[in-house]
Amino acid sequence: MTLHPNSVSICEIFNPLGRRAKLIKLAGIQISCSEEKGRNIEKAVKLAEIAIEKGAHIICFQELFTTHWFPREMNKRYFSLAEKVDGFTVRTMRELAKEYGVVLVCPIFEMEEDSFYNSAIVIDADGEILGSYRKIHVPQIPLWEERFYFSSGNQGFPVFKTKFAPIGVQICWDNFFPEGSRILALKGAKILFSPTAAAFASQRKWETVISSNAIANGVYIFRVNRVGSEEKQDFYGRSFCISPEGELLDKPTGMKDSIALIEIDLKSIDKTRKEWPFFKDRRPDSYKEILDGLEHAAEGAE
Protein backbone atom coordinates (compact mmCIF):
# COMPACT_ATOMS: atom_id res chain seq x y z
CA MET A 1 0.00 0.00 0.00
CA THR A 2 1.36 3.39 -0.95
CA LEU A 3 -0.10 6.53 0.60
CA HIS A 4 0.43 10.00 -0.77
CA PRO A 5 -0.62 13.21 1.01
CA ASN A 6 -3.43 13.91 -1.48
CA SER A 7 -4.29 10.47 -2.80
CA VAL A 8 -4.26 6.83 -1.82
CA SER A 9 -3.48 3.78 -3.94
CA ILE A 10 -3.92 0.35 -2.42
CA CYS A 11 -2.38 -2.95 -3.36
CA GLU A 12 -3.42 -5.86 -1.15
CA ILE A 13 -0.78 -8.47 -0.39
CA PHE A 14 -2.29 -11.92 0.03
CA ASN A 15 -0.81 -14.76 2.03
CA PRO A 16 -1.53 -17.89 -0.06
CA LEU A 17 -1.09 -20.27 2.86
CA GLY A 18 -3.49 -18.36 5.08
CA ARG A 19 -1.04 -18.29 8.01
CA ARG A 20 -1.53 -15.07 9.96
CA ALA A 21 0.13 -15.79 13.32
CA LYS A 22 3.27 -13.76 12.63
CA LEU A 23 1.98 -10.84 10.57
CA ILE A 24 3.70 -7.48 11.03
CA LYS A 25 2.98 -4.27 9.16
CA LEU A 26 6.01 -2.23 8.12
CA ALA A 27 6.07 1.37 6.94
CA GLY A 28 8.73 3.22 4.98
CA ILE A 29 8.42 7.00 4.91
CA GLN A 30 10.08 9.00 2.14
CA ILE A 31 9.97 12.79 2.25
CA SER A 32 11.47 15.73 0.43
CA CYS A 33 13.61 17.77 2.79
CA SER A 34 14.30 21.48 3.01
CA GLU A 35 17.09 23.27 4.86
CA GLU A 36 14.66 23.88 7.73
CA LYS A 37 15.27 20.96 10.06
CA GLY A 38 12.17 21.61 12.16
CA ARG A 39 9.88 21.46 9.13
CA ASN A 40 11.41 18.16 8.04
CA ILE A 41 10.83 16.61 11.45
CA GLU A 42 7.27 17.95 11.58
CA LYS A 43 6.51 16.43 8.17
CA ALA A 44 8.04 13.09 9.19
CA VAL A 45 5.92 12.96 12.36
CA LYS A 46 2.72 13.71 10.42
CA LEU A 47 3.35 10.92 7.93
CA ALA A 48 4.32 8.56 10.74
CA GLU A 49 0.99 9.25 12.43
CA ILE A 50 -0.82 8.39 9.19
CA ALA A 51 1.15 5.14 8.97
CA ILE A 52 0.23 4.36 12.57
CA GLU A 53 -3.46 4.94 11.79
CA LYS A 54 -3.08 2.35 9.03
CA GLY A 55 -1.69 -0.18 11.49
CA ALA A 56 2.08 0.12 11.11
CA HIS A 57 4.15 -1.65 13.78
CA ILE A 58 7.67 -0.69 12.62
CA ILE A 59 8.40 2.56 10.77
CA CYS A 60 11.64 3.48 9.01
CA PHE A 61 12.59 6.90 7.69
CA GLN A 62 15.06 7.66 4.88
CA GLU A 63 18.78 8.33 5.33
CA LEU A 64 19.43 11.63 7.16
CA PHE A 65 15.69 12.33 7.19
CA THR A 66 15.89 15.53 9.23
CA THR A 67 18.15 17.47 6.85
CA HIS A 68 18.62 18.38 3.22
CA TRP A 69 21.35 16.37 1.48
CA PHE A 70 24.27 18.42 2.73
CA PRO A 71 26.96 15.81 1.79
CA ARG A 72 26.61 17.00 -1.80
CA GLU A 73 29.52 19.29 -0.92
CA MET A 74 32.23 19.71 1.70
CA ASN A 75 31.32 22.60 3.95
CA LYS A 76 32.26 22.89 7.61
CA ARG A 77 29.13 24.85 8.49
CA TYR A 78 27.01 21.73 8.02
CA PHE A 79 28.52 20.13 11.10
CA SER A 80 26.06 22.34 12.98
CA LEU A 81 23.31 19.98 11.78
CA ALA A 82 24.67 17.11 13.87
CA GLU A 83 22.99 16.20 17.15
CA LYS A 84 23.49 13.85 20.03
CA VAL A 85 21.36 10.79 20.65
CA ASP A 86 19.54 12.69 23.38
CA GLY A 87 18.89 15.64 21.04
CA PHE A 88 15.60 17.09 19.82
CA THR A 89 14.97 14.62 16.98
CA VAL A 90 15.35 11.48 19.05
CA ARG A 91 13.42 12.95 21.99
CA THR A 92 10.55 13.76 19.63
CA MET A 93 10.60 10.28 18.13
CA ARG A 94 10.80 8.60 21.52
CA GLU A 95 7.62 10.38 22.54
CA LEU A 96 5.94 9.29 19.33
CA ALA A 97 7.00 5.66 19.76
CA LYS A 98 5.82 5.54 23.36
CA GLU A 99 2.49 7.23 22.68
CA TYR A 100 1.51 4.85 19.90
CA GLY A 101 3.47 1.70 20.77
CA VAL A 102 5.47 1.56 17.55
CA VAL A 103 9.10 0.87 16.69
CA LEU A 104 10.98 3.64 14.86
CA VAL A 105 14.19 3.53 12.82
CA CYS A 106 15.50 7.10 12.76
CA PRO A 107 18.54 7.88 10.56
CA ILE A 108 20.30 11.06 11.76
CA PHE A 109 23.58 12.96 11.62
CA GLU A 110 24.92 11.81 14.99
CA MET A 111 27.51 13.57 17.10
CA GLU A 112 29.32 11.84 19.96
CA GLU A 113 31.95 14.04 21.60
CA ASP A 114 34.34 14.93 18.77
CA SER A 115 33.16 12.21 16.37
CA PHE A 116 30.39 12.31 13.78
CA TYR A 117 28.43 9.43 12.23
CA ASN A 118 25.76 8.68 9.66
CA SER A 119 23.58 6.74 12.07
CA ALA A 120 20.20 5.11 12.57
CA ILE A 121 18.75 5.23 16.08
CA VAL A 122 16.34 2.38 16.85
CA ILE A 123 13.56 3.15 19.31
CA ASP A 124 11.39 0.38 20.72
CA ALA A 125 7.62 0.49 21.18
CA ASP A 126 7.96 1.69 24.78
CA GLY A 127 9.99 4.72 23.72
CA GLU A 128 13.30 3.33 24.93
CA ILE A 129 16.39 3.53 22.73
CA LEU A 130 17.60 0.05 21.82
CA GLY A 131 20.80 1.38 20.29
CA SER A 132 22.21 2.75 17.08
CA TYR A 133 23.75 1.49 13.88
CA ARG A 134 26.53 3.66 12.48
CA LYS A 135 27.12 3.40 8.75
CA ILE A 136 30.30 1.43 8.18
CA HIS A 137 30.86 1.82 4.44
CA VAL A 138 31.19 5.56 3.92
CA PRO A 139 31.66 6.75 0.31
CA GLN A 140 33.62 9.70 -0.98
CA ILE A 141 32.39 10.35 -4.50
CA PRO A 142 31.03 13.47 -6.21
CA LEU A 143 27.79 14.67 -4.54
CA TRP A 144 28.18 12.04 -1.82
CA GLU A 145 31.17 13.59 -0.03
CA GLU A 146 30.44 11.63 3.12
CA ARG A 147 33.90 10.98 4.51
CA PHE A 148 34.30 14.71 4.99
CA TYR A 149 31.52 14.49 7.61
CA PHE A 150 31.24 10.93 8.88
CA SER A 151 33.61 8.49 10.51
CA SER A 152 33.11 4.83 9.68
CA GLY A 153 30.85 3.09 12.18
CA ASN A 154 32.56 1.62 15.24
CA GLN A 155 29.78 -0.56 16.67
CA GLY A 156 29.76 -3.44 14.20
CA PHE A 157 26.47 -4.86 12.97
CA PRO A 158 24.02 -4.87 15.91
CA VAL A 159 20.70 -6.70 15.89
CA PHE A 160 17.90 -4.89 17.70
CA LYS A 161 15.37 -7.11 19.45
CA THR A 162 12.30 -4.94 19.09
CA LYS A 163 8.85 -5.73 20.43
CA PHE A 164 7.74 -7.06 17.05
CA ALA A 165 10.83 -8.65 15.48
CA PRO A 166 14.64 -8.68 15.58
CA ILE A 167 15.88 -6.16 13.01
CA GLY A 168 19.10 -4.84 11.53
CA VAL A 169 20.04 -1.75 9.56
CA GLN A 170 22.23 -1.21 6.52
CA ILE A 171 22.49 2.42 5.42
CA CYS A 172 22.71 3.14 1.69
CA TRP A 173 26.26 2.22 0.48
CA ASP A 174 26.38 -0.62 3.05
CA ASN A 175 24.01 -2.66 0.89
CA PHE A 176 26.66 -3.20 -1.77
CA PHE A 177 28.88 -5.04 0.71
CA PRO A 178 27.18 -8.42 1.33
CA GLU A 179 29.12 -9.24 4.47
CA GLY A 180 26.96 -6.90 6.59
CA SER A 181 23.66 -8.47 5.59
CA ARG A 182 25.08 -11.95 6.17
CA ILE A 183 26.34 -11.06 9.65
CA LEU A 184 22.98 -9.56 10.62
CA ALA A 185 21.08 -12.60 9.40
CA LEU A 186 23.42 -15.00 11.21
CA LYS A 187 22.91 -12.96 14.40
CA GLY A 188 19.16 -13.42 14.14
CA ALA A 189 17.78 -10.42 12.26
CA LYS A 190 14.54 -11.18 10.41
CA ILE A 191 14.07 -7.77 8.78
CA LEU A 192 16.76 -5.44 7.44
CA PHE A 193 15.95 -1.78 6.95
CA SER A 194 17.93 0.09 4.32
CA PRO A 195 17.54 3.87 4.51
CA THR A 196 19.08 5.41 1.39
CA ALA A 197 19.73 8.68 -0.45
CA ALA A 198 19.91 7.59 -4.06
CA ALA A 199 19.53 9.84 -7.08
CA PHE A 200 19.87 9.58 -10.84
CA ALA A 201 19.06 6.38 -12.75
CA SER A 202 20.06 3.77 -10.18
CA GLN A 203 16.79 2.04 -9.24
CA ARG A 204 17.46 -1.17 -11.15
CA LYS A 205 20.82 -1.62 -9.45
CA TRP A 206 19.24 -1.14 -6.02
CA GLU A 207 16.48 -3.64 -6.69
CA THR A 208 19.04 -6.18 -7.88
CA VAL A 209 21.48 -5.91 -4.99
CA ILE A 210 18.79 -5.85 -2.30
CA SER A 211 16.99 -8.81 -3.87
CA SER A 212 20.29 -10.69 -3.92
CA ASN A 213 20.94 -9.97 -0.24
CA ALA A 214 17.40 -11.01 0.68
CA ILE A 215 17.68 -14.30 -1.21
CA ALA A 216 21.15 -15.17 0.10
CA ASN A 217 20.12 -14.57 3.72
CA GLY A 218 16.43 -15.46 3.78
CA VAL A 219 15.32 -12.11 5.22
CA TYR A 220 12.98 -9.26 4.41
CA ILE A 221 14.73 -6.08 3.30
CA PHE A 222 12.93 -2.74 3.19
CA ARG A 223 14.68 0.00 1.23
CA VAL A 224 13.45 3.52 2.10
CA ASN A 225 14.81 6.15 -0.26
CA ARG A 226 14.99 9.93 -0.10
CA VAL A 227 12.76 11.89 -2.48
CA GLY A 228 12.70 15.42 -3.86
CA SER A 229 14.66 17.82 -6.05
CA GLU A 230 17.53 19.49 -4.23
CA GLU A 231 20.26 21.83 -5.43
CA LYS A 232 22.31 19.27 -7.35
CA GLN A 233 20.35 16.01 -7.19
CA ASP A 234 16.91 14.66 -7.89
CA PHE A 235 16.17 11.97 -5.33
CA TYR A 236 13.64 9.61 -6.82
CA GLY A 237 12.08 7.75 -3.89
CA ARG A 238 10.70 4.46 -5.24
CA SER A 239 10.98 2.72 -1.87
CA PHE A 240 10.27 -1.00 -1.83
CA CYS A 241 10.31 -4.17 0.27
CA ILE A 242 11.77 -7.50 -0.83
CA SER A 243 10.69 -10.91 0.48
CA PRO A 244 13.05 -13.72 1.56
CA GLU A 245 12.36 -15.21 -1.88
CA GLY A 246 13.77 -12.07 -3.49
CA GLU A 247 10.43 -10.80 -4.78
CA LEU A 248 8.98 -7.30 -4.62
CA LEU A 249 6.07 -7.35 -2.17
CA ASP A 250 4.43 -4.37 -3.85
CA LYS A 251 5.32 -1.97 -6.62
CA PRO A 252 7.81 0.70 -5.51
CA THR A 253 6.47 4.02 -4.32
CA GLY A 254 6.48 7.00 -6.63
CA MET A 255 8.56 10.15 -6.61
CA LYS A 256 6.53 12.16 -4.09
CA ASP A 257 6.28 12.29 -0.32
CA SER A 258 4.87 8.84 0.40
CA ILE A 259 4.31 6.03 2.87
CA ALA A 260 4.94 2.47 1.76
CA LEU A 261 2.93 0.02 3.88
CA ILE A 262 3.83 -3.66 3.67
CA GLU A 263 2.40 -6.54 5.66
CA ILE A 264 4.84 -9.42 6.12
CA ASP A 265 4.67 -12.90 7.60
CA LEU A 266 7.73 -13.83 9.66
CA LYS A 267 6.87 -17.52 9.33
CA SER A 268 7.77 -17.35 5.65
CA ILE A 269 11.42 -16.88 6.67
CA ASP A 270 11.67 -20.36 8.20
CA LYS A 271 9.83 -21.84 5.23
CA THR A 272 12.15 -20.18 2.74
CA ARG A 273 15.30 -21.15 4.64
CA LYS A 274 14.12 -24.76 4.79
CA GLU A 275 13.59 -24.85 1.03
CA TRP A 276 16.81 -22.98 0.29
CA PRO A 277 19.24 -24.08 3.06
CA PHE A 278 22.08 -21.69 2.30
CA PHE A 279 23.06 -21.27 5.95
CA LYS A 280 23.26 -25.01 6.46
CA ASP A 281 25.72 -25.37 3.59
CA ARG A 282 28.04 -22.53 4.56
CA ARG A 283 31.75 -23.36 4.88
CA PRO A 284 33.28 -20.56 7.02
CA ASP A 285 36.69 -22.24 7.19
CA SER A 286 37.00 -21.81 3.43
CA TYR A 287 36.41 -18.07 3.54
CA LYS A 288 39.55 -17.04 5.42
CA GLU A 289 41.12 -15.80 2.20
CA ILE A 290 38.83 -12.79 2.41
CA LEU A 291 40.80 -11.61 5.43
CA ASP A 292 44.20 -12.60 4.07
CA GLY A 293 45.88 -12.10 0.71
CA LEU A 294 42.76 -11.31 -1.29
CA GLU A 295 42.34 -8.02 0.53
CA HIS A 296 45.70 -6.89 -0.78
CA ALA A 297 44.85 -8.14 -4.25
CA ALA A 298 41.64 -6.08 -4.20
CA GLU A 299 43.58 -2.96 -3.19
CA GLY A 300 45.88 -3.44 -6.15
CA ALA A 301 42.94 -3.74 -8.52
CA GLU A 302 41.50 -0.35 -7.56
N, C-alpha and C positions, 0 to 999 in steps of 0.2 A: 504494500500500500504506500503510495506516495502522496503526501499532503503538501499543497502550496498555499500561501496566505490567502489567495482569492479563489481557489478552485480545489477540488478534490478528485483524484482518480483512484480507483480501487481495483486491486488485483488480488483475488482470494488465493491463498496457498493451501491446497488440500493435502491431507495426510492419507495416502492410499491404504495404509494398514489400519487406520482408525485408532491408533494408540495415542492417547492424549495425556498420559500421566506425567510427562516431563516437558510440557509445552512452556516456552518462555517467549515473550514478545520483546524484540530488540528495536531500538530506534537510533537512526543516524541523522544528525542534524547538520545541514550544510547552510551557511549563511555568507552573504557578502559583507565585508568588513570595511569600516571607515577608519579614519585616524582618531576617532573619538572612542576611546576604550569603553567608557560608560555606556554609550549607545550600543556597542557590540554585545556587551554583557546583557543589557536589557532585552535586546532582540533574542539572544540565545535562551534566556529564561522564559520568554513568552512562547517560543516554539517548543521548549521542553514541557511546558504546562499543557500545550495541545497534545503532545505525544503521550503525556501521562493520562489525559482524558481518554485517549484511545487505547489505554491499557498497557503502555510500555513498562517493562520491568528494569531494563538496563538501557541507558542512553549514552551515546558517545558523540562528542562534538569533533569538529575538524581540527587539524593541526594549527596551533597558535590561534585559537578561535576568538580571543579577546582583542586582537590587534590586526591592523593591516599587515600586508606581507613586507615587513621592513627588511628581511634579508635579501631583498633584490639589490641592495647596495651596502657598502661598508661605511657606516656613519656612527660615530661614538655616541651621538645624542640619543640613539635608540635604546641604549642600555637603560635609560630611564623607564622603559616599558616593563622591565623585569620586576617580579614580585616574589616575595617569600611564600612558602606553603601556607602560612597563616595570614596571608594578605587578603585584600578585599574580594577577589574573584573566588577563591576557595571558601572563604567564609560564607559568601552568598550561596554557593553551590551546596555547601553542607546544610544550610538551612532548608534549601529546596529538597534535598534528598531526604532529610529527616521528616519534613512536613508531609511528603507524599509516599515515603517508603520505597524509593527507587534508588538504583545504583547509577552513579554518574562517572563517566570517564572524561576528564577535563584537561585537555592539552594546553599548557601555558608556557610562557617564558619565565623559567624559574631562576631565582637567585638564592644561593646559599653562601653566606659570607662573601668571599671574593671570587666565587665561581658561578658560572651561568650555564644553564642547561635548557635544551628543548625537551620538555617533560610532559608526562600525562599523570595527573593526580587521580587516583581511584578512590571514590567515596562510597561507602556501603550504605545500605538502605536505612540505617539508623543515624546517618549523618557523620559517622566516624571515618577518619581517613585510614584506609588500609595500607597505603603506601604510594610510591611513585615509580614510574618507569622513566628513565632518562635515555633519550635516543643515543644509541651507540654508534651507528654509522652516520657520520655527519659529513655531508658533501661540501665541496668548495668549487662550484661551477658558476658560470655567468647567470645572474638573477637568483641564484640560490647560494649566496655567499655566507654559508652558515658557520663555517669554522671561525669566522671573524667574531661571532657572538657566542657560540656554544662550545663547551668542552664535550668530549665524548662521555657518554654515560658511565658511571662508576659503580652501578648497583647490580650489574648482571641482567638476567632475564627473570624477574620475579613473577610468580603466579599469585593472583589475588583471589582468595576464597570468599567470594561475595555471597550474599544471602541466596542468590538464585543459581549461581554456577561459578566454577573456577574459571577465571579469565586471564588472558595475557594481552600485552600491547606491543605492537611493532609500528613505529612512527615512520611513515613515508619511505625514505631511502632504505630503511631496515629491511623492507620486504624483498629486496633483491639479493639478500644474503640469507640463504635457506637455513643456515645453522641456527638462527634465532628462533624461527618457527618450530624447528625440530626439538630444541631444548625445552621450549614452553610446553609442547605436546607431551614430551617424556616426563615433565614435571607435573602433569595432570591438567593442564588447561584444556577446556572444552571449546571455548570461543576465543578467537583472537580479534582484537579491534585494531584497525589500521587507519588512524587519522592521517590525512595527506594534504599536500598543497601542490597539486599537479596542474600544469597549464599546457597549452599547445596541444598537438595531436598525439597524445600518449595513451588514450583510453585502452586501446587494444593490448598494449604491452602490460598495462596494469591488470586487466582481466586475465591475461595469460599467466602472469607470475603468481597472482593470488590464487587462481584455480590450481596451479601446480602445487603450491604450498598446502592448500586444503586437501588435495588428493593424497599427497605424500605423507601427511600427518593425521588424516582422518579427523579434521576439526572444521568448525564453522569459522569463516573469516569475513568480517564486515569492514569494508573499506568506506571511509567517510571523507569526502574530498571537499576542499574549499571551493567556493563559487564567487563569481563577480569579476568585473573589469576593474583592474587597478592601474597604476601609472604605467607599468611596463609589461604586465601580464594579464591575460584573460583566463581566469580559473574557471574550469568548465563543470564542476560538480560531478554529476553522473555517479553518485554513490551506489554501492551494490553490496549484496551479501552472497557468499558462495557456500554451498553445502559441502559436507565431507566427501561427497561423490564428485565434487568439482563443478557442480552445476549452479548457474544463476538461479536464485530463489524468486526473483522478480526482475522485471526490466529495470535498468539503472534509472535513477532520478534524472530530472532534466537539468537545465542550466540556470535555475532560479533558486531563491531561498526555499528550502524544502525539508520535509521530514520523510525519511524512508522507514517504514514500519514492516518488520519481518517477524513472523512467528516461526519458531524452530522447535524441533523435538530432539532433546538430548539423547533419547534412546537410539536414534538413528546412528549415533557415533559408534556405539558398540556393535551394531549390526554391520556397519560399513567396515569396521576394523576386523570383524570376523571373516567377512567375505574377501577382504584385501589385507592379509596379515603382514603388512610391511614391517611393523615393529618386531614381530616374532622372528623375522628373517634377517634382522640387522646383524652386522658383524663388526662391532666397535673396534676389536683388535686390529682389523685390517685398515682402519682409517687413520692410523697414527701419522701417515705421511703428510696429512694436512698440516700437522703441527711441526713437521721437520723440513726436509729439503724442498718440498713443493712450494712452501711459502716464499723461499728465496727465488725459485724459478718464476713464480708469479710476479715478483717485484721486477725481475729482469725483463719480463714481457711487456711491462707498462711503458 
